[in-house]
């Protein structure tokens, strides 16, 4: 995950090129705000009893899920919500590097009257799982794409330490400063997460999707998670030749897994 920061630094100095996580969007959608101040867009079938909540990585914004928010099947069969996490997009700008704060900021979007399914990419993965652990009765399924879970794999690297200095941080965009601010304590945050009772999710279907060539979030992160997830309907899909951006490069496959999980989550409907 932290190689993102290296890429950001190189781009800032050499090219200033944009990346997928900060793309502009042509989504014709009104921005709403949750009680926590978190910004989100809502599309799809508002009458559906399925609510899909999309959580982006670090950095990112609600627009990174544009392809999912435009998918005809999802639009017809589910209510779709994509959030700007705290610190990004139109949400409150202050850095919130702890998983609990990020999760609590999304909690009000969980419906007591619908089947809530969380889709998280990269850092959005542990945030989604942490949210489910905090409110296990309000989450009926998760699809976690290229997530980070193993504390040992997410210790700060030398380039995180470097990016944390004023000499380098002055050249980074605000989004990348916040991203590095999330990376620095991530190992400690994941350690706290790993010590929680994942057994609370025994009845919750969880699908992990990870590319075997992911050099940002090591594929072993998903192995770490699947070994700790107990109960029925837990699976890990390892995609040959795919990297960290599988969310965009393998969109049809991810959507297909979301469809499968919806059919399973229905049995756990409140």
N, C-alpha and C positions, 0 to 999 in steps of 0.2 A: 504493500500500500504506500509506503513512504517514497518509493521511486517517483511518485507523482510530483513530489516536492523537487526532486532533482530535475525532472522535466520542466517544471515551472521555472526554476532558476535559469536553466539553459535557455529556455525560450525568452525569458525576460531580458537576458543579456544579449542574445544573438539574433532573435527573430521577432519576438513579440507576437507569435502566432496564437490564434485562439485554439481551444481544445473543446472536446465534446461536452464537458461538464459546464461550459459557460456559453453554449450556443444560444443564439436568438431564436425566437419561435414565432410562427404565424398562427398560433392557436387563437381562435376567436372565442375567448372565454373570459368571463368576469372573474376578477380576483376577490376572494372572500377572506375573512379573518376569523380565526377561532378565538375563544375566550382568552387563550394564552397570548394572543397577538400573532400567532403563526399564520402566514399567508398560504392560501391553497386555492386550487381551481377544482371545480366539480363538473363532471360531464356524465354522459351516459343516461341510463334508465333510472330516474329518481324513484320509481315505484318498485324497482327490483328489491328483493330481500337480501341481495348480495352487495356488500360495500367493499370495494378494493381500495386500499390506501397505499400509495406509492411513496417510498422514502428514499431520497437520493444519498449519494456518497459524499466524499470530501475532496475538493469543493463540489458544488453542484447547485441545482435549482429545480423547481417544479417542472420546468420545460424539458428536462432531459428524458422524460417519459412520453414525449409528444407522440411517438409512433404507437404507443399503447393506448393513449387517449384518443387516437383516431381509428383504432381497430374496430371494424364494423360489428364483429361478434361481441366483443366486450361492451361496446356502446349499447347494444341491444339488450344484453343479458345482465348487466351489472351497473351499479353506480360507481363512478371512477373519481377518486380524489387523489391529487398529487400535491405534495406540500413543499414549501420552502422551509428547510430546517432553520432553527434559530441560528442567526449569524449570516444567513444567505438570502439572496433575492429580496423580497419585500417583507420578510419577517424581521423581528427585532435584530439589530445589528451586533449587539454585544456577543462576544464569544461565550459559548456554553460547551466546554470540552468534556463534561461528565455525561455519561450515558443516561443517568437518571433524569437530569434536567431536560435532555433532548426528548426522552420518552414521555415525560410528564407533559411537555408542551404539545404533544400530539394526542394525548389521552382523550380530550374532549371531542375528538372526531370519531371515536369509537361509538357506534350506535348500540343502544340496548335492545333495539327492535330488529336488527339486521344481522346477517352473517358477516362478520368482519374478517377480511383476509388481508394480511400485510405482505407487501412486496418490497424487499429491501435490496439495494445494490451496494456492494463494498461496505463502507462504514454504516450504511443504512441497514445492513444485515444485523449486526449486533444491537443496533438501536431498536429494530423491530422485535427481536427476540427478548430484549430487556423489557420492552413495553408489554409483551405477552406475559412475561413473568410477573410484572407488576399488576396486571389486570387479566388474569387467566380466564376469567369467566366472560370476558368481552372479546376474546380473539378466538376465531374458529379455524384458522389456517394461516400458513406462511409459505411464501416462495422466496428464498434467499439466494441471491445471485452474486457469485464471487465475493463472499463475505470474509471478514476478518474475525477470528475467534480465539486463536491460540496466543496467550500473552508472550510466550517465548519467541514467537515469530514477529511480534510487533514492538519489540524494544526500539527506542530511538536509535537511529543510525547517525553516522558522523555528519551527514548532510542535513539531518534535522537539527542537530546541534548548531551547525554552521548557519542554517537559515534562521535560527532563533536569535542570532546576534544582530545588533543594529547595523553592522557593516553590510550585511547581506539583505536583511529584511527591508531595508529602505528601498531596494530595487524590486521587491515583490509587490504584486497587487494586493489589495485588501483581502480578496478571497483566498489567495495563497498564504497570506499571513495567518488567517484564521484556520486554514487547513493544517498548516504546520503546528498551530496552537492546539489543534485536536490530536495531532499525531504524537506530540511530546508525552502526554499522560496516558496514551491509549493502552499500553501494556498494563498499567495499574488498573485502568478501568475494566479491561478484559479479565484481569485476575479477579476482581470483585464479581464480575458477571459469572465467571466459571464456578465461583463458590456459592452461587444461589442454587435453589432447589429446582433443577430442570425437570424433575419428576412432575411438577405442576402442569407440564405440557403433555403428559402421557396421552391424553385424548385428543390432542390437537395435531392434525396432519401437517407435516413439514416437508417441503421439498428443497433440497440444496442443489444448486447448479454451479459447477466450477469447471473452467477450462484447464486442461493439464499443462498449458504453456503460459499460465498466468504468472507474470514476473513482478506483479505489483502486490497482490494478495496471494501468497503462496497457497497452492491447492491443498496443502496439509491443513490449512485452516478449517476446511469443510470436513476433513477426516476427523479432526479434533472435535468438531461439533456433533457429527453423526454418532460418534462413540459415546457421547454424553446424553443424547436424546433417546429416551426410552419410550415404551408404549408402541402402539400400532401406527401404521401409515407414516413412517419416517423413511425417506430415501435420499440417496446422494447420486446425482447424475454427473459423471465425469465426461466432459466433452473433449474429444481428441482434437488437437491442433488449435484450440481456442485459447484466447488470452483474457485479460481483465475486462475488455470491452465487449464481452459476449452479450451483454444486455442489448447492445445496438447491432452487433454483427450477426447475432442468431435470434433476432426478435421473434420470428415465427415459432421457433422451438420453445422459447420461453413462454410465449402466449399459449401454446399447446399445453404446457405443464400447468399453467394457471387454470386453464379449462378443466384439466383432470382433477386438480385440487378442489375446484369449486364443486365438482360432483361428489367428492368425498366429504368436504366440509358441510355439505347439506345435511348429512346424518348427525352432525353436531350442532345443528341449528338451535338457538336458544328457545 
